[in-house]
Amino acid sequence: MATYLLKKSYQLKDLKKTNFNDLWNSRGVFTTMWIFGKPFKILFFKSHIKNLIKSLTIYKLNKPYLKKNILKFIKLNLNKNKKYNHLLRIAVNKNIISISLRKKKKFKKKFNLKLINYQRIEPEYKNLKYKKILSHLSNLDTSKSDVALCVDNKILESGTSNILFVSDNKIYSPVSNFYKGITFKFFEKKLVKIIKKNIFIKSLSTYDEIILIGSGKGVVSVETIQDTKWIRKSLKFYKILLKIYQTELKKCSIYN
């Protein structure tokens, strides 16, 4: 069960506070950002907001002054005197802006994936159609487990993150039908090359490492995959990615 520091919803028509609604499964979009430290910083903040507004425009939900109002509510609900290590979630549909803060989990070294046969609705966008994934995650200890979404025996993404696969010192990601998160795009720019390839379940034995990357996860190495014989063979690229990520954290500026 997530520990929430804040849960607020506001009506778009008059910007007045209303009963909290997480908006899951409504027609809309969301973004999740890591807020940390004192004074606090928000990792990849500008990229998250830019992508949120772009997605709202695609879904024909963007309105005059919406970006301004989102930024207003973020400032209104954050405390400069507090030390954070939380995930800041902004969700928007045609009627409501919802803001929540939940404590960021510390992930176990022995991290496991569970394969499920499911593909997100319109997976190229960070939309709110997440109820089925959340129902699977509710049965897991998410500090040490996640689900991997699979269709036609191909692995696409995890329930919360992008997945990278390492074989023969090369990094691979699925070809399509998954959401390219902000952290994924960051590593696309930082790494020499991420090779696009269909990742078939039957070919898992050819991969030495499986790495989860995302706003909530940061960089997490998978140790095993449930109901398969796959087990991690190396931590080499996990350590490389983690170092790149930690360097970016140090460069992150104080939010103001």
C-alpha positions as CSV (number, residue, x, y, z in Angstrom):
1,M,0.0,0.0,0.0
2,A,1.4,3.4,-1.0
3,T,2.0,6.0,1.7
4,Y,0.5,9.3,0.5
5,L,1.7,12.7,1.7
6,L,-0.8,14.6,-0.4
7,K,-4.0,13.9,-2.5
8,K,-5.7,16.9,-4.1
9,S,-8.1,17.4,-7.0
10,Y,-9.3,20.7,-8.6
11,Q,-12.1,21.4,-11.0
12,L,-10.9,22.8,-14.3
13,K,-14.0,24.9,-14.8
14,D,-13.4,27.2,-11.8
15,L,-10.1,25.8,-10.3
16,K,-11.9,25.1,-7.0
17,K,-10.9,22.1,-4.8
18,T,-13.1,19.0,-5.1
19,N,-13.1,15.5,-3.6
20,F,-9.9,13.7,-4.6
21,N,-10.1,11.5,-7.6
22,D,-7.0,9.6,-8.9
23,L,-8.7,9.6,-12.4
24,W,-7.6,6.0,-13.2
25,N,-9.3,4.6,-16.3
26,S,-10.8,8.0,-17.3
27,R,-9.9,9.5,-20.7
28,G,-6.9,11.6,-19.8
29,V,-3.2,11.5,-19.3
30,F,-0.7,11.7,-16.4
31,T,3.0,12.0,-15.6
32,T,5.0,11.0,-12.5
33,M,8.1,12.8,-11.4
34,W,10.7,12.2,-8.7
35,I,10.8,15.0,-6.1
36,F,13.7,14.8,-3.7
37,G,15.9,16.7,-1.2
38,K,15.7,19.9,0.7
39,P,15.5,22.4,-0.9
40,F,13.7,20.1,-3.2
41,K,14.5,19.2,-6.8
42,I,12.3,17.5,-9.4
43,L,14.2,15.3,-11.9
44,F,13.5,16.0,-15.6
45,F,10.8,18.5,-14.6
46,K,10.7,20.5,-17.8
47,S,10.6,17.3,-19.9
48,H,7.7,15.9,-17.9
49,I,5.6,19.0,-18.2
50,K,6.3,19.4,-21.9
51,N,5.4,15.8,-22.5
52,L,2.2,16.2,-20.4
53,I,1.0,19.2,-22.4
54,K,1.9,17.5,-25.7
55,S,-0.2,14.4,-24.7
56,L,-3.1,16.6,-23.5
57,T,-3.0,18.3,-26.9
58,I,-3.1,14.9,-28.7
59,Y,-6.1,13.8,-26.6
60,K,-7.7,17.2,-27.3
61,L,-7.8,18.0,-23.6
62,N,-5.5,21.0,-23.6
63,K,-7.1,24.3,-22.8
64,P,-6.0,28.0,-22.5
65,Y,-4.0,28.5,-19.4
66,L,-4.0,24.8,-18.5
67,K,-0.2,24.6,-18.3
68,K,-0.1,27.8,-16.1
69,N,-2.7,26.3,-13.8
70,I,-0.9,23.0,-13.5
71,L,2.3,24.8,-12.5
72,K,0.3,26.9,-10.1
73,F,-1.2,23.9,-8.3
74,I,2.3,22.2,-8.1
75,K,3.7,25.3,-6.4
76,L,0.7,25.6,-4.1
77,N,1.0,22.1,-2.8
78,L,4.8,21.8,-2.3
79,N,6.6,22.9,0.8
80,K,10.1,24.4,0.4
81,N,10.9,23.7,4.0
82,K,10.2,19.9,3.7
83,K,12.7,17.2,2.7
84,Y,11.2,15.1,0.0
85,N,11.8,11.6,-1.4
86,H,8.4,11.2,-3.2
87,L,6.8,10.6,-6.5
88,L,4.7,13.6,-7.7
89,R,1.9,12.5,-9.9
90,I,-0.1,15.0,-12.1
91,A,-3.2,13.6,-13.8
92,V,-5.6,15.5,-16.0
93,N,-8.9,14.7,-17.8
94,K,-11.5,17.0,-19.3
95,N,-12.9,18.1,-15.9
96,I,-10.2,17.7,-13.2
97,I,-6.5,18.2,-12.3
98,S,-5.3,15.8,-9.7
99,I,-2.1,16.0,-7.7
100,S,-0.7,13.4,-5.4
101,L,2.6,12.7,-3.6
102,R,3.5,9.2,-2.5
103,K,6.6,8.0,-0.8
104,K,9.2,6.6,-3.2
105,K,10.0,3.0,-2.6
106,K,13.4,1.6,-2.0
107,F,13.8,-1.4,-4.3
108,K,15.3,-4.7,-3.3
109,K,18.4,-6.1,-4.9
110,K,16.6,-9.4,-5.5
111,F,14.0,-8.0,-7.9
112,N,11.6,-10.2,-9.8
113,L,9.4,-9.8,-12.9
114,K,6.1,-11.6,-13.4
115,L,5.0,-12.1,-17.1
116,I,1.4,-11.2,-17.9
117,N,-0.4,-11.3,-21.2
118,Y,-1.5,-7.7,-21.6
119,Q,-0.8,-4.6,-23.7
120,R,-1.7,-1.1,-22.5
121,I,-4.5,0.7,-24.4
122,E,-2.8,3.2,-26.8
123,P,0.6,2.3,-25.3
124,E,2.5,5.1,-27.0
125,Y,0.9,7.6,-24.7
126,K,0.9,7.9,-20.9
127,N,-2.8,7.6,-20.6
128,L,-4.9,6.8,-17.5
129,K,-6.1,3.4,-18.7
130,Y,-4.3,1.5,-16.0
131,K,-6.9,-0.3,-14.0
132,K,-5.9,-3.8,-15.2
133,I,-2.2,-3.2,-14.5
134,L,-3.0,-1.8,-11.1
135,S,-5.0,-4.9,-10.2
136,H,-2.0,-7.1,-10.9
137,L,0.4,-4.8,-9.0
138,S,-1.9,-4.8,-6.0
139,N,-1.1,-8.5,-5.5
140,L,2.7,-7.9,-5.5
141,D,5.2,-6.4,-3.1
142,T,6.3,-3.7,-5.6
143,S,9.5,-3.1,-3.7
144,K,10.7,-6.4,-5.1
145,S,8.4,-7.3,-8.0
146,D,6.8,-5.8,-11.1
147,V,4.8,-7.2,-14.0
148,A,6.1,-7.4,-17.5
149,L,3.5,-6.9,-20.2
150,C,3.6,-9.4,-23.0
151,V,1.7,-9.9,-26.3
152,D,2.3,-12.6,-28.9
153,N,5.1,-13.9,-26.6
154,K,6.9,-10.6,-26.9
155,I,7.9,-8.5,-23.9
156,L,6.9,-4.8,-24.2
157,E,7.4,-3.0,-20.9
158,S,6.8,-3.4,-17.2
159,G,3.7,-2.2,-15.4
160,T,5.6,0.9,-14.3
161,S,8.8,1.2,-16.4
162,N,10.6,0.7,-19.6
163,I,12.7,-2.5,-19.9
164,L,16.2,-2.7,-21.4
165,F,17.8,-6.1,-22.3
166,V,21.6,-6.7,-22.5
167,S,23.3,-9.3,-24.6
168,D,27.0,-9.5,-25.8
169,N,27.6,-5.9,-24.5
170,K,24.8,-4.5,-26.5
171,I,21.6,-2.9,-25.2
172,Y,18.2,-3.7,-26.7
173,S,14.7,-2.5,-26.3
174,P,11.3,-3.6,-27.8
175,V,10.5,-2.3,-31.2
176,S,7.0,-0.9,-30.6
177,N,3.7,-1.0,-28.6
178,F,5.2,0.5,-25.5
179,Y,5.5,3.9,-24.0
180,K,8.9,5.7,-24.2
181,G,9.2,7.3,-20.8
182,I,11.2,10.4,-20.0
183,T,13.9,8.3,-18.4
184,F,14.1,6.1,-21.5
185,K,14.5,9.1,-23.7
186,F,17.2,10.4,-21.4
187,F,19.2,7.2,-21.8
188,E,18.6,7.2,-25.6
189,K,20.6,10.4,-25.7
190,K,23.3,9.2,-23.2
191,L,24.0,5.7,-24.5
192,V,25.9,5.0,-27.8
193,K,22.9,3.0,-29.1
194,I,19.8,1.2,-27.9
195,I,19.0,-1.4,-30.6
196,K,15.3,-2.0,-31.3
197,K,14.4,-5.7,-31.4
198,N,11.4,-7.9,-30.7
199,I,12.1,-9.5,-27.3
200,F,10.6,-12.9,-27.4
201,I,10.0,-14.8,-24.1
202,K,11.6,-17.9,-25.7
203,S,14.9,-16.0,-26.3
204,L,15.3,-14.7,-22.7
205,S,18.2,-17.1,-22.1
206,T,20.3,-15.1,-24.6
207,Y,20.2,-12.0,-22.3
208,D,22.7,-11.4,-19.6
209,E,20.9,-8.5,-17.9
210,I,17.4,-7.0,-17.8
211,I,17.1,-3.5,-16.5
212,L,14.1,-1.4,-15.5
213,I,14.3,2.4,-16.0
214,G,11.6,4.9,-15.1
215,S,10.7,7.9,-12.9
216,G,9.6,5.7,-10.0
217,K,12.2,3.0,-10.4
218,G,15.2,5.0,-11.4
219,V,17.5,2.2,-12.5
220,V,16.7,-1.4,-11.2
221,S,18.4,-4.6,-12.1
222,V,16.1,-7.7,-12.5
223,E,17.4,-10.8,-10.8
224,T,14.8,-13.4,-11.9
225,I,11.6,-13.8,-14.0
226,Q,8.9,-15.8,-12.4
227,D,7.9,-19.1,-14.1
228,T,11.0,-19.0,-16.3
229,K,14.6,-20.2,-15.9
230,W,16.0,-16.8,-16.6
231,I,18.4,-15.5,-14.0
232,R,20.7,-12.4,-14.0
233,K,24.2,-13.2,-15.3
234,S,25.8,-9.8,-14.8
235,L,25.5,-6.3,-13.3
236,K,27.9,-4.6,-15.7
237,F,25.5,-2.5,-17.6
238,Y,23.2,-1.9,-14.6
239,K,26.3,-0.2,-12.9
240,I,27.0,1.8,-16.0
241,L,23.4,3.1,-16.3
242,L,23.2,3.7,-12.6
243,K,26.3,5.9,-12.7
244,I,25.0,7.9,-15.6
245,Y,21.7,8.4,-13.7
246,Q,23.3,9.4,-10.5
247,T,25.5,12.0,-12.3
248,E,22.3,13.5,-13.7
249,L,20.8,13.6,-10.2
250,K,23.7,15.7,-9.0
251,K,23.2,18.1,-11.9
252,C,19.5,18.6,-11.2
253,S,18.7,22.1,-10.2
254,I,16.6,23.3,-7.2
255,Y,13.0,23.8,-8.1
256,N,11.7,27.4,-8.0
